[in-house]
Amino acid sequence: MISIVCFDLVPEALEISGIPLILLGILLGVVCMIMCDILVQKRFSTNLHHTKNKNTLLTTGIIVSIGLALHNFPEGLAIGSGFGASMKLGYSLALAILLHDIPEGVSMAVPMKNGGIKATKVICYVILSGVTTGIGAFFGALIGSISEGVIAICLSFAAGAMLYIVSGELIPESNKLYKGRMNSIGNILGFLLGILATMI
């Protein structure tokens, strides 16, 4: 995702518009993701406070699903505006987001399944949390068709959202799970694979 931001999203946006608009878009993307995080954390702590004697795994799964639904929207926005800029960028973003959404789906499904929800219902909830990606993609394509400046701000907004997801969620979470060097190696390999994907 970092390589997509560095070599696709930001350069594509810079070709369309100037640096001030790009910086504004990136800041808006970061702020949006921070707000999503705050909302989810508040909801999570409230639910845990009221359900001390209930199954906290189920609560965790539900909260994760709300968080994913919230932050899938800007990801969809990135895909829609990416296709507005170029087919290559749209496909690169769709692939990067697809790969990134697999572990997210697992992080939502496992607590729900262990919390007692049937597998079929878990699958339905995971799919529903991904619907916001499609809605975001629709609005990204719709808004992006207004003008090139709007495409530029959408691309930079997506870049900011992705930067926050990587630096604020993915990397810290992987470091919590495993303390060795494999996290760093995984980040580097992901970055290199992202570069290769932009060359195809």
MDTraj code that builds the backbone (N, CA, C; nanometers):
import mdtraj as md
import numpy as np

residues = "MET ILE SER ILE VAL CYS PHE ASP LEU VAL PRO GLU ALA LEU GLU ILE SER GLY ILE PRO LEU ILE LEU LEU GLY ILE LEU LEU GLY VAL VAL CYS MET ILE MET CYS ASP ILE LEU VAL GLN LYS ARG PHE SER THR ASN LEU HIS HIS THR LYS ASN LYS ASN THR LEU LEU THR THR GLY ILE ILE VAL SER ILE GLY LEU ALA LEU HIS ASN PHE PRO GLU GLY LEU ALA ILE GLY SER GLY PHE GLY ALA SER MET LYS LEU GLY TYR SER LEU ALA LEU ALA ILE LEU LEU HIS ASP ILE PRO GLU GLY VAL SER MET ALA VAL PRO MET LYS ASN GLY GLY ILE LYS ALA THR LYS VAL ILE CYS TYR VAL ILE LEU SER GLY VAL THR THR GLY ILE GLY ALA PHE PHE GLY ALA LEU ILE GLY SER ILE SER GLU GLY VAL ILE ALA ILE CYS LEU SER PHE ALA ALA GLY ALA MET LEU TYR ILE VAL SER GLY GLU LEU ILE PRO GLU SER ASN LYS LEU TYR LYS GLY ARG MET ASN SER ILE GLY ASN ILE LEU GLY PHE LEU LEU GLY ILE LEU ALA THR MET ILE".split()
xyz = np.array([
    [0.0817, -0.1208, 0.0000],
    [0.0000, 0.0000, 0.0000],
    [0.0859, 0.1270, 0.0000],
    [0.1993, 0.1226, 0.0694],
    [0.2889, 0.2398, 0.0716],
    [0.3418, 0.2686, -0.0690],
    [0.3788, 0.1619, -0.1425],
    [0.4319, 0.1830, -0.2779],
    [0.3240, 0.2375, -0.3711],
    [0.1974, 0.1941, -0.3501],
    [0.0862, 0.2473, -0.4302],
    [0.0717, 0.3972, -0.4043],
    [0.0840, 0.4372, -0.2762],
    [0.0757, 0.5788, -0.2403],
    [0.1898, 0.6571, -0.3050],
    [0.3141, 0.6039, -0.2930],
    [0.4340, 0.6760, -0.3391],
    [0.4462, 0.6826, -0.4909],
    [0.4120, 0.5713, -0.5583],
    [0.4413, 0.5627, -0.7021],
    [0.3190, 0.5710, -0.7924],
    [0.1991, 0.5675, -0.7332],
    [0.0784, 0.5768, -0.8155],
    [-0.0090, 0.6957, -0.7755],
    [-0.0616, 0.6908, -0.6532],
    [-0.1599, 0.7910, -0.6116],
    [-0.1062, 0.9336, -0.6138],
    [0.0036, 0.9585, -0.5409],
    [0.0564, 1.0953, -0.5307],
    [0.1099, 1.1457, -0.6646],
    [0.1934, 1.0679, -0.7391],
    [0.2392, 1.1164, -0.8699],
    [0.1248, 1.1460, -0.9676],
    [0.0219, 1.0588, -0.9661],
    [-0.0934, 1.0796, -1.0548],
    [-0.1659, 1.2091, -1.0175],
    [-0.1820, 1.2319, -0.8873],
    [-0.2478, 1.3542, -0.8410],
    [-0.1647, 1.4784, -0.8751],
    [-0.0306, 1.4674, -0.8633],
    [0.0573, 1.5810, -0.8938],
    [0.0554, 1.6176, -1.0421],
    [0.0322, 1.5179, -1.1272],
    [0.0212, 1.5468, -1.2708],
    [-0.1033, 1.6289, -1.3020],
    [-0.2068, 1.6107, -1.2177],
    [-0.3346, 1.6786, -1.2416],
    [-0.3400, 1.8151, -1.1745],
    [-0.2843, 1.8246, -1.0523],
    [-0.2988, 1.9475, -0.9745],
    [-0.1696, 1.9838, -0.9020],
    [-0.1748, 2.0927, -0.8259],
    [-0.0568, 2.1421, -0.7551],
    [-0.0424, 2.0835, -0.6154],
    [0.0724, 2.1115, -0.5535],
    [0.1059, 2.0565, -0.4223],
    [0.0080, 2.0992, -0.3120],
    [-0.0375, 2.2280, -0.3060],
    [-0.1296, 2.2661, -0.1966],
    [-0.2564, 2.1798, -0.1916],
    [-0.3157, 2.1540, -0.3075],
    [-0.4375, 2.0722, -0.3129],
    [-0.4095, 1.9283, -0.2713],
    [-0.2918, 1.8768, -0.3115],
    [-0.2535, 1.7390, -0.2771],
    [-0.2338, 1.7272, -0.1261],
    [-0.1633, 1.8244, -0.0662],
    [-0.1416, 1.8230, 0.0796],
    [-0.2739, 1.8317, 0.1557],
    [-0.3663, 1.9142, 0.1044],
    [-0.4982, 1.9259, 0.1667],
    [-0.5713, 1.7911, 0.1625],
    [-0.5672, 1.7252, 0.0465],
    [-0.6325, 1.5954, 0.0307],
    [-0.5739, 1.4905, 0.1243],
    [-0.4404, 1.4877, 0.1342],
    [-0.3727, 1.3906, 0.2224],
    [-0.4120, 1.4153, 0.3679],
    [-0.4108, 1.5427, 0.4099],
    [-0.4493, 1.5762, 0.5478],
    [-0.5938, 1.5375, 0.5764],
    [-0.6837, 1.5619, 0.4799],
    [-0.8239, 1.5240, 0.4972],
    [-0.8388, 1.3731, 0.5122],
    [-0.7622, 1.2976, 0.4322],
    [-0.7649, 1.1517, 0.4405],
    [-0.7184, 1.1017, 0.5756],
    [-0.6092, 1.1596, 0.6263],
    [-0.5560, 1.1202, 0.7574],
    [-0.6555, 1.1538, 0.8681],
    [-0.7101, 1.2763, 0.8646],
    [-0.8066, 1.3200, 0.9667],
    [-0.9309, 1.2306, 0.9650],
    [-0.9777, 1.1963, 0.8466],
    [-1.0954, 1.1100, 0.8328],
    [-1.0716, 0.9749, 0.9001],
    [-0.9548, 0.9149, 0.8776],
    [-0.9234, 0.7849, 0.9364],
    [-0.9042, 0.7939, 1.0875],
    [-0.8472, 0.9061, 1.1355],
    [-0.8327, 0.9267, 1.2798],
    [-0.9708, 0.9347, 1.3449],
    [-1.0635, 1.0072, 1.2805],
    [-1.1996, 1.0189, 1.3321],
    [-1.2680, 0.8830, 1.3367],
    [-1.2491, 0.8017, 1.2322],
    [-1.3052, 0.6655, 1.2298],
    [-1.2500, 0.5844, 1.3464],
    [-1.1199, 0.5944, 1.3702],
    [-1.0550, 0.5225, 1.4812],
    [-1.1127, 0.5643, 1.6157],
    [-1.1286, 0.6947, 1.6348],
    [-1.1808, 0.7471, 1.7617],
    [-1.3236, 0.6971, 1.7855],
    [-1.4068, 0.7022, 1.6812],
    [-1.5454, 0.6553, 1.6930],
    [-1.5512, 0.5082, 1.7304],
    [-1.4689, 0.4277, 1.6645],
    [-1.4678, 0.2833, 1.6903],
    [-1.4174, 0.2541, 1.8313],
    [-1.3101, 0.3220, 1.8738],
    [-1.2540, 0.2983, 2.0068],
    [-1.3529, 0.3373, 2.1170],
    [-1.4244, 0.4494, 2.0974],
    [-1.5234, 0.4929, 2.1959],
    [-1.6350, 0.3901, 2.2066],
    [-1.6810, 0.3448, 2.0914],
    [-1.7889, 0.2454, 2.0882],
    [-1.7424, 0.1142, 2.1523],
    [-1.6189, 0.0771, 2.1240],
    [-1.5622, -0.0474, 2.1764],
    [-1.5540, -0.0434, 2.3288],
    [-1.4997, 0.0670, 2.3839],
    [-1.4838, 0.0766, 2.5291],
    [-1.6196, 0.0847, 2.5990],
    [-1.7181, 0.1499, 2.5359],
    [-1.8530, 0.1579, 2.5926],
    [-1.9165, 0.0198, 2.5985],
    [-1.9049, -0.0545, 2.4895],
    [-1.9630, -0.1894, 2.4834],
    [-1.8994, -0.2814, 2.5865],
    [-1.7669, -0.2734, 2.6021],
    [-1.6985, -0.3586, 2.6996],
    [-1.7428, -0.3240, 2.8411],
    [-1.7673, -0.1947, 2.8667],
    [-1.8100, -0.1508, 2.9991],
    [-1.9479, -0.2084, 3.0347],
    [-2.0373, -0.2135, 2.9327],
    [-2.1733, -0.2618, 2.9579],
    [-2.1871, -0.4128, 2.9470],
    [-2.0854, -0.4814, 2.8943],
    [-2.0997, -0.6261, 2.8731],
    [-1.9865, -0.7027, 2.9410],
    [-1.9590, -0.6691, 3.0670],
    [-1.8506, -0.7363, 3.1395],
    [-1.8758, -0.8855, 3.1527],
    [-2.0035, -0.9238, 3.1702],
    [-2.0360, -1.0642, 3.1909],
    [-2.0742, -1.1349, 3.0607],
    [-2.0731, -1.0632, 2.9506],
    [-2.1090, -1.1229, 2.8217],
    [-1.9836, -1.1622, 2.7457],
    [-2.0047, -1.2191, 2.6281],
    [-1.8928, -1.2686, 2.5487],
    [-1.8205, -1.1518, 2.4816],
    [-1.7022, -1.1178, 2.5311],
    [-1.6286, -1.0035, 2.4756],
    [-1.5738, -1.0323, 2.3359],
    [-1.5569, -1.1600, 2.3014],
    [-1.5119, -1.1940, 2.1651],
    [-1.6152, -1.1495, 2.0623],
    [-1.7412, -1.1742, 2.0923],
    [-1.8486, -1.1339, 2.0024],
    [-1.8524, -0.9825, 1.9888],
    [-1.8373, -0.9129, 2.1011],
    [-1.8340, -0.7668, 2.1007],
    [-1.7186, -0.7157, 2.0147],
    [-1.6020, -0.7776, 2.0313],
    [-1.4850, -0.7382, 1.9525],
    [-1.5125, -0.7538, 1.8037],
    [-1.5703, -0.8668, 1.7649],
    [-1.6012, -0.8915, 1.6243],
    [-1.6950, -0.7877, 1.5662],
    [-1.7968, -0.7502, 1.6438],
    [-1.8943, -0.6512, 1.5979],
    [-1.8289, -0.5149, 1.5822],
    [-1.7469, -0.4771, 1.6799],
    [-1.6793, -0.3467, 1.6734],
    [-1.5818, -0.3407, 1.5557],
    [-1.5083, -0.4497, 1.5359],
    [-1.4151, -0.4553, 1.4221],
    [-1.4922, -0.4383, 1.2914],
    [-1.6098, -0.5012, 1.2817],
    [-1.6894, -0.4917, 1.1587],
    [-1.7355, -0.3486, 1.1330],
    [-1.7719, -0.2759, 1.2406],
    [-1.8119, -0.1348, 1.2268],
    [-1.6933, -0.0519, 1.1788],
    [-1.5779, -0.0767, 1.2410],
    [-1.4562, -0.0041, 1.2006],
    [-1.4200, -0.0288, 1.0555],
    [-1.4305, -0.1550, 1.0126],
    [-1.3974, -0.1893, 0.8738],
    [-1.4949, -0.1237, 0.7768],
    [-1.6230, -0.1257, 0.8122],
    [-1.7230, -0.0631, 0.7251],
    [-1.6944, 0.0862, 0.7086],
    [-1.6528, 0.1517, 0.8187],
    [-1.6210, 0.2942, 0.8130],
    [-1.4989, 0.3223, 0.7262],
    [-1.3925, 0.2424, 0.7444],
    [-1.2717, 0.2774, 0.6694],
    [-1.2662, 0.2133, 0.5312],
    [-1.3637, 0.1274, 0.4978],
    [-1.3715, 0.0751, 0.3609],
    [-1.4232, 0.1803, 0.2618],
    [-1.4968, 0.2795, 0.3132],
    [-1.5508, 0.3823, 0.2240],
    [-1.4413, 0.4623, 0.1535],
    [-1.3420, 0.5190, 0.2289],
    [-1.2351, 0.5912, 0.1578],
    [-1.1517, 0.5015, 0.0668],
    [-1.1417, 0.3717, 0.0999],
    [-1.0713, 0.2787, 0.0111],
    [-1.1455, 0.2662, -0.1215],
    [-1.2784, 0.2558, -0.1113],
    [-1.3605, 0.2520, -0.2334],
    [-1.3502, 0.3816, -0.3118],
    [-1.3464, 0.4924, -0.2397],
    [-1.3300, 0.6236, -0.3023],
    [-1.2005, 0.6276, -0.3829],
    [-1.0961, 0.5674, -0.3277],
    [-0.9666, 0.5605, -0.3973],
    [-0.9789, 0.4808, -0.5267],
    [-1.0477, 0.3680, -0.5213],
    [-1.0628, 0.2842, -0.6417],
    [-1.1414, 0.3580, -0.7493],
    [-1.2541, 0.4188, -0.7086],
    [-1.3378, 0.4906, -0.8060],
    [-1.2650, 0.6064, -0.8709],
    [-1.1977, 0.6885, -0.7906],
    [-1.1244, 0.8029, -0.8462],
    [-0.9997, 0.7564, -0.9210],
    [-0.9436, 0.6411, -0.8779],
    [-0.8279, 0.5833, -0.9490],
    [-0.8633, 0.5459, -1.0915],
    [-0.9781, 0.4818, -1.1089],
    [-1.0244, 0.4480, -1.2445],
    [-1.0564, 0.5736, -1.3245],
    [-1.0995, 0.6816, -1.2517],
    [-1.1241, 0.8089, -1.3201],
    [-0.9959, 0.8676, -1.3765],
    [-0.8831, 0.8437, -1.3079],
    [-0.7532, 0.8953, -1.3545],
    [-0.6959, 0.8077, -1.4656],
    [-0.6917, 0.6759, -1.4429],
    [-0.6427, 0.5821, -1.5453],
    [-0.6815, 0.4396, -1.5068],
    [-0.6998, 0.3548, -1.6080],
    [-0.7379, 0.2150, -1.5834],
    [-0.6292, 0.1434, -1.5041],
    [-0.5018, 0.1713, -1.5372],
    [-0.3891, 0.1058, -1.4698],
    [-0.3898, 0.1365, -1.3209],
    [-0.4107, 0.2646, -1.2856],
    [-0.4141, 0.3050, -1.1456],
    [-0.5325, 0.2405, -1.0740],
    [-0.6469, 0.2375, -1.1394],
    [-0.7660, 0.1764, -1.0805],
    [-0.7440, 0.0296, -1.0475],
    [-0.6853, -0.0452, -1.1418],
    [-0.6586, -0.1871, -1.1189],
    [-0.5531, -0.2079, -1.0095],
    [-0.4482, -0.1243, -1.0083],
    [-0.3440, -0.1343, -0.9046],
    [-0.4024, -0.1135, -0.7659],
    [-0.4878, -0.0119, -0.7532],
    [-0.5511, 0.0173, -0.6242],
    [-0.6449, -0.0949, -0.5816],
    [-0.7233, -0.1441, -0.6778],
    [-0.8175, -0.2523, -0.6463],
    [-0.7436, -0.3759, -0.5964],
    [-0.6316, -0.4088, -0.6599],
    [-0.5525, -0.5257, -0.6195],
    [-0.4907, -0.5054, -0.4811],
    [-0.4329, -0.3871, -0.4579],
    [-0.3693, -0.3581, -0.3280],
    [-0.4719, -0.3630, -0.2148],
    [-0.5887, -0.3057, -0.2386],
    [-0.6932, -0.3026, -0.1363],
    [-0.7506, -0.4423, -0.1138],
    [-0.7624, -0.5199, -0.2205],
    [-0.8089, -0.6587, -0.2074],
    [-0.7166, -0.7385, -0.1154],
    [-0.5854, -0.7294, -0.1398],
    [-0.4873, -0.8026, -0.0581],
    [-0.4902, -0.7561, 0.0872],
    [-0.5096, -0.6260, 0.1057],
    [-0.5122, -0.5681, 0.2400],
    [-0.6405, -0.6064, 0.3153],
    [-0.7506, -0.6286, 0.2409],
    [-0.8787, -0.6601, 0.3048],
    [-0.8901, -0.8052, 0.3521],
    [-0.8050, -0.8945, 0.3006],
    [-0.8119, -1.0359, 0.3421],
    [-0.7842, -1.0520, 0.4921],
    [-0.6689, -1.0023, 0.5428],
    [-0.6471, -1.0146, 0.6883],
    [-0.7489, -0.9362, 0.7713],
    [-0.8015, -0.8268, 0.7168],
    [-0.9038, -0.7507, 0.7878],
    [-1.0293, -0.8346, 0.8064],
    [-1.0697, -0.9055, 0.6994],
    [-1.1864, -0.9933, 0.7072],
    [-1.1674, -1.1038, 0.8103],
    [-1.0451, -1.1571, 0.8142],
    [-1.0131, -1.2622, 0.9126],
    [-1.0229, -1.2061, 1.0543],
    [-0.9703, -1.0837, 1.0750],
    [-0.9726, -1.0227, 1.2087],
    [-1.1144, -0.9947, 1.2567],
    [-1.2068, -0.9842, 1.1631],
    [-1.3467, -0.9644, 1.1981],
    [-1.4179, -1.0981, 1.2190],
    [-1.3883, -1.1959, 1.1317],
    [-1.4599, -1.3235, 1.1331],
    [-1.4241, -1.4117, 1.2523],
    [-1.2957, -1.4179, 1.2886],
    [-1.2504, -1.5091, 1.3954],
    [-1.3175, -1.4777, 1.5299],
    [-1.3183, -1.3505, 1.5770],
    [-1.3862, -1.3237, 1.7054],
    [-1.5359, -1.3543, 1.7012],
    [-1.6001, -1.3254, 1.5866],
    [-1.7432, -1.3527, 1.5747],
    [-1.7711, -1.5023, 1.5811],
    [-1.6906, -1.5805, 1.5079],
    [-1.7086, -1.7265, 1.5069],
    [-1.6825, -1.7839, 1.6452],
    [-1.5759, -1.7404, 1.7102],
    [-1.5444, -1.7877, 1.8451],
    [-1.6437, -1.7359, 1.9496],
    [-1.7137, -1.6276, 1.9143],
    [-1.8155, -1.5715, 2.0032],
    [-1.9495, -1.6409, 1.9925],
    [-1.9603, -1.7375, 1.8987],
    [-2.0822, -1.8184, 1.8916],
    [-2.1725, -1.7928, 1.7730],
    [-2.1349, -1.7050, 1.6810],
    [-2.2182, -1.6802, 1.5627],
    [-2.1927, -1.7898, 1.4599],
    [-2.3001, -1.8323, 1.3908],
    [-2.2875, -1.9367, 1.2882],
    [-2.2005, -1.8872, 1.1739],
    [-2.1293, -1.9817, 1.1090],
    [-2.0353, -1.9480, 1.0006],
    [-2.1047, -1.8739, 0.8860],
    [-2.2264, -1.9156, 0.8517],
    [-2.2992, -1.8506, 0.7410],
    [-2.3301, -1.7040, 0.7728],
    [-2.3664, -1.6782, 0.8989],
    [-2.3945, -1.5399, 0.9402],
    [-2.2669, -1.4573, 0.9426],
    [-2.1571, -1.5178, 0.9875],
    [-2.0276, -1.4482, 0.9899],
    [-1.9905, -1.4040, 0.8485],
    [-2.0059, -1.4948, 0.7516],
    [-1.9741, -1.4627, 0.6115],
    [-2.0603, -1.3465, 0.5633],
    [-2.1905, -1.3489, 0.5990],
    [-2.2812, -1.2397, 0.5595],
    [-2.2361, -1.1064, 0.6178],
    [-2.1956, -1.1066, 0.7461],
    [-2.1512, -0.9829, 0.8115],
    [-2.0221, -0.9292, 0.7489],
    [-1.9313, -1.0198, 0.7145],
    [-1.8057, -0.9786, 0.6507],
    [-1.8349, -0.9149, 0.5144],
    [-1.9254, -0.9784, 0.4386],
    [-1.9621, -0.9236, 0.3070],
    [-2.0276, -0.7874, 0.3224],
    [-2.1179, -0.7737, 0.4211],
    [-2.1862, -0.6461, 0.4438],
    [-2.0881, -0.5345, 0.4786],
    [-1.9833, -0.5673, 0.5557],
    [-1.8845, -0.4648, 0.5924],
    [-1.8064, -0.4168, 0.4704],
    [-1.7999, -0.5027, 0.3655],
    [-1.7297, -0.4648, 0.2426],
    [-1.8145, -0.3873, 0.1439],
    [-1.9469, -0.3812, 0.1688],
    [-2.0374, -0.3094, 0.0780],
    [-1.9993, -0.1617, 0.0677],
    [-1.9491, -0.1057, 0.1794],
    [-1.9120, 0.0363, 0.1788],
    [-1.7975, 0.0654, 0.0810],
    [-1.7167, -0.0367, 0.0490],
    [-1.6112, -0.0178, -0.0516],
    [-1.6745, 0.0112, -0.1867],
    [-1.7777, -0.0671, -0.2208],
    [-1.8491, -0.0459, -0.3477],
    [-1.9174, 0.0892, -0.3527],
    [-1.9766, 0.1302, -0.2392],
    [-2.0425, 0.2615, -0.2329],
    [-1.9387, 0.3721, -0.2513],
    [-1.8237, 0.3560, -0.1843],
    [-1.7152, 0.4542, -0.1989],
    [-1.6643, 0.4620, -0.3415],
    [-1.6506, 0.3449, -0.4064],
    [-1.6045, 0.3412, -0.5463],
    [-1.7033, 0.4130, -0.6379],
    [-1.8321, 0.3928, -0.6125],
    [-1.9362, 0.4602, -0.6920],
    [-1.9243, 0.6120, -0.6792],
    [-1.9130, 0.6596, -0.5545],
    [-1.9017, 0.8040, -0.5330],
    [-1.7694, 0.8590, -0.5846],
    [-1.6622, 0.7793, -0.5731],
    [-1.5323, 0.8221, -0.6267],
    [-1.5382, 0.8433, -0.7768],
    [-1.6030, 0.7503, -0.8475],
    [-1.6170, 0.7626, -0.9935],
    [-1.7090, 0.8786, -1.0290],
    [-1.8163, 0.8937, -0.9507],
    [-1.9146, 0.9995, -0.9762],
    [-1.8547, 1.1378, -0.9537],
    [-1.7897, 1.1563, -0.8388],
    [-1.7290, 1.2858, -0.8054],
    [-1.6111, 1.3151, -0.8974],
    [-1.5334, 1.2094, -0.9273],
    [-1.4162, 1.2261, -1.0133],
    [-1.4494, 1.2729, -1.1536],
    [-1.5726, 1.2444, -1.1980],
    [-1.6120, 1.2853, -1.3333],
    [-1.6432, 1.4344, -1.3425],
    [-1.6494, 1.5034, -1.2272],
    [-1.6808, 1.6472, -1.2273],
    [-1.5663, 1.7278, -1.2873],
    [-1.4446, 1.7056, -1.2363],
    [-1.3283, 1.7781, -1.2885],
    [-1.2001, 1.7060, -1.2487],
    [-1.0901, 1.7431, -1.3134],
    [-0.9607, 1.6820, -1.2811],
    [-0.9142, 1.7206, -1.1414],
    [-0.9488, 1.8424, -1.0979],
    [-0.9126, 1.8870, -0.9631],
    [-0.9763, 1.7996, -0.8555],
    [-1.1010, 1.7584, -0.8818],
    [-1.1720, 1.6717, -0.7871],
    [-1.1060, 1.5340, -0.7843],
    [-1.0644, 1.4831, -0.9017],
    [-0.9928, 1.3549, -0.9078],
    [-0.8640, 1.3652, -0.8254],
    [-0.7912, 1.4773, -0.8403],
    [-0.6652, 1.4971, -0.7684],
    [-0.6866, 1.4951, -0.6177],
    [-0.7906, 1.5624, -0.5692],
    [-0.8141, 1.5666, -0.4243],
    [-0.8623, 1.4303, -0.3739],
    [-0.9396, 1.3572, -0.4573],
    [-0.9830, 1.2220, -0.4191],
    [-0.8633, 1.1274, -0.4097],
    [-0.7724, 1.1364, -0.5055],
    [-0.6531, 1.0504, -0.5046],
    [-0.5653, 1.0807, -0.3836],
    [-0.5460, 1.2101, -0.3544],
    [-0.4621, 1.2466, -0.2402],
    [-0.5317, 1.2138, -0.1080],
    [-0.6651, 1.2248, -0.1044],
    [-0.7423, 1.1838, 0.0133],
    [-0.7204, 1.0349, 0.0394],
    [-0.7278, 0.9548, -0.0670],
    [-0.7049, 0.8103, -0.0555],
    [-0.5622, 0.7818, -0.0094],
    [-0.4661, 0.8608, -0.0598],
    [-0.3261, 0.8437, -0.0186],
    [-0.3108, 0.8681, 0.1315],
    [-0.3731, 0.9746, 0.1815],
    [-0.3680, 1.0048, 0.3244],
    [-0.4323, 0.8953, 0.4084],
    [-0.5494, 0.8459, 0.3613],
    [-0.6187, 0.7387, 0.4337],
    [-0.5331, 0.6128, 0.4381],
    [-0.4706, 0.5778, 0.3256],
    [-0.3865, 0.4580, 0.3192],
    [-0.2613, 0.4723, 0.4055],
    [-0.2009, 0.5904, 0.4043],
    [-0.0831, 0.6134, 0.4889],
    [-0.1174, 0.5919, 0.6357],
    [-0.2346, 0.6423, 0.6759],
    [-0.2745, 0.6251, 0.8157],
    [-0.3042, 0.4781, 0.8467],
    [-0.3706, 0.4085, 0.7544],
    [-0.4029, 0.2668, 0.7759],
    [-0.2751, 0.1860, 0.7948],
    [-0.1745, 0.2127, 0.7085],
    [-0.0485, 0.1378, 0.7164],
    [0.0279, 0.1723, 0.8438],
    [0.0496, 0.3036, 0.8680],
    [0.1342, 0.3452, 0.9803],
    [0.0620, 0.3396, 1.1145],
    [-0.0710, 0.3573, 1.1143],
    [-0.1457, 0.3619, 1.2393],
    [-0.2127, 0.2313, 1.2780],
    [-0.2305, 0.1391, 1.1798],
    [-0.3019, 0.0150, 1.2097],
    [-0.2198, -0.1093, 1.1755],
    [-0.1833, -0.1235, 1.0483],
    [-0.1221, -0.2487, 1.0032],
    [0.0141, -0.2751, 1.0686],
    [0.1050, -0.1786, 1.0616],
    [0.2398, -0.1991, 1.1166],
    [0.2363, -0.2155, 1.2694],
    [0.1651, -0.1272, 1.3441],
    [0.1594, -0.1487, 1.4901],
    [0.0967, -0.2834, 1.5281],
    [-0.0092, -0.3244, 1.4552],
    [-0.0757, -0.4513, 1.4856],
    [0.0175, -0.5690, 1.4621],
    [0.0938, -0.5650, 1.3509],
    [0.1870, -0.6747, 1.3225],
    [0.2992, -0.6787, 1.4265],
    [0.3414, -0.5626, 1.4758],
    [0.4453, -0.5573, 1.5791],
    [0.3955, -0.6104, 1.7144],
    [0.2658, -0.5947, 1.7402],
    [0.2081, -0.6510, 1.8628],
    [0.2055, -0.8036, 1.8563],
    [0.1729, -0.8552, 1.7369],
    [0.1595, -0.9999, 1.7207],
    [0.2937, -1.0723, 1.7216],
    [0.3971, -1.0063, 1.6655],
    [0.5270, -1.0724, 1.6537],
    [0.6379, -0.9704, 1.6717],
    [0.7332, -0.9993, 1.7582],
    [0.8374, -0.9016, 1.7933],
    [0.9664, -0.9159, 1.7112],
    [0.9743, -1.0147, 1.6240],
    [1.0979, -1.0389, 1.5486],
    [1.1137, -0.9487, 1.4271],
    [1.2103, -0.9858, 1.3407],
    [1.2428, -0.9061, 1.2219],
    [1.1485, -0.9311, 1.1046],
    [1.0685, -1.0384, 1.1119],
    [0.9832, -1.0745, 0.9985],
    [0.8841, -0.9645, 0.9606],
    [0.8425, -0.8841, 1.0586],
    [0.7517, -0.7732, 1.0285],
    [0.8172, -0.6736, 0.9328],
    [0.9424, -0.6392, 0.9622],
    [1.0160, -0.5450, 0.8773],
    [1.0401, -0.6049, 0.7391],
    [1.0772, -0.7334, 0.7376],
    [1.1005, -0.8014, 0.6085],
    [0.9717, -0.8050, 0.5271],
    [0.8593, -0.8315, 0.5961],
    [0.7290, -0.8324, 0.5282],
    [0.6946, -0.6965, 0.4697],
    [0.7233, -0.5898, 0.5458],
    [0.6980, -0.4536, 0.4962],
    [0.7814, -0.4232, 0.3721],
    [0.9088, -0.4618, 0.3765],
    [0.9994, -0.4364, 0.2639],
    [0.9560, -0.5164, 0.1412],
    [0.9234, -0.6447, 0.1619],
    [0.8772, -0.7288, 0.0499],
    [0.7485, -0.6738, -0.0102],
    [0.6570, -0.6296, 0.0763],
    [0.5323, -0.5697, 0.0281],
    [0.5578, -0.4456, -0.0550],
    [0.6531, -0.3639, -0.0095],
    [0.6893, -0.2411, -0.0818],
    [0.7472, -0.2745, -0.2192],
    [0.8385, -0.3739, -0.2224],
    [0.9011, -0.4151, -0.3492],
    [0.7993, -0.4757, -0.4453],
    [0.7081, -0.5573, -0.3910],
    [0.6028, -0.6154, -0.4755],
    [0.5116, -0.5065, -0.5316],
    [0.4879, -0.4047, -0.4481],
    [0.4068, -0.2904, -0.4936],
    [0.4731, -0.2168, -0.6088],
    [0.6061, -0.2017, -0.6023],
    [0.6813, -0.1378, -0.7121],
    [0.6674, -0.2205, -0.8387],
    [0.6832, -0.3523, -0.8251],
    [0.6697, -0.4416, -0.9413],
    [0.5296, -0.4325, -1.0007],
    [0.4281, -0.4225, -0.9136],
    [0.2894, -0.4132, -0.9610],
    [0.2658, -0.2851, -1.0399],
    [0.3330, -0.1752, -1.0006],
    [0.3151, -0.0491, -1.0737],
    [0.3825, -0.0529, -1.2106],
    [0.4792, -0.1443, -1.2283],
    [0.5496, -0.1540, -1.3560],
    [0.4753, -0.2399, -1.4593],
    [0.3808, -0.3226, -1.4091],
    [0.3079, -0.4129, -1.5006],
    [0.2078, -0.3341, -1.5826],
])
top = md.Topology()
chain = top.add_chain()
for i, resn in enumerate(residues, 1):
    res = top.add_residue(resn, chain, resSeq=i)
    for name in ("N", "CA", "C"):
        top.add_atom(name, md.element.get_by_symbol(name[0]), res)
traj = md.Trajectory(xyz[None], top)
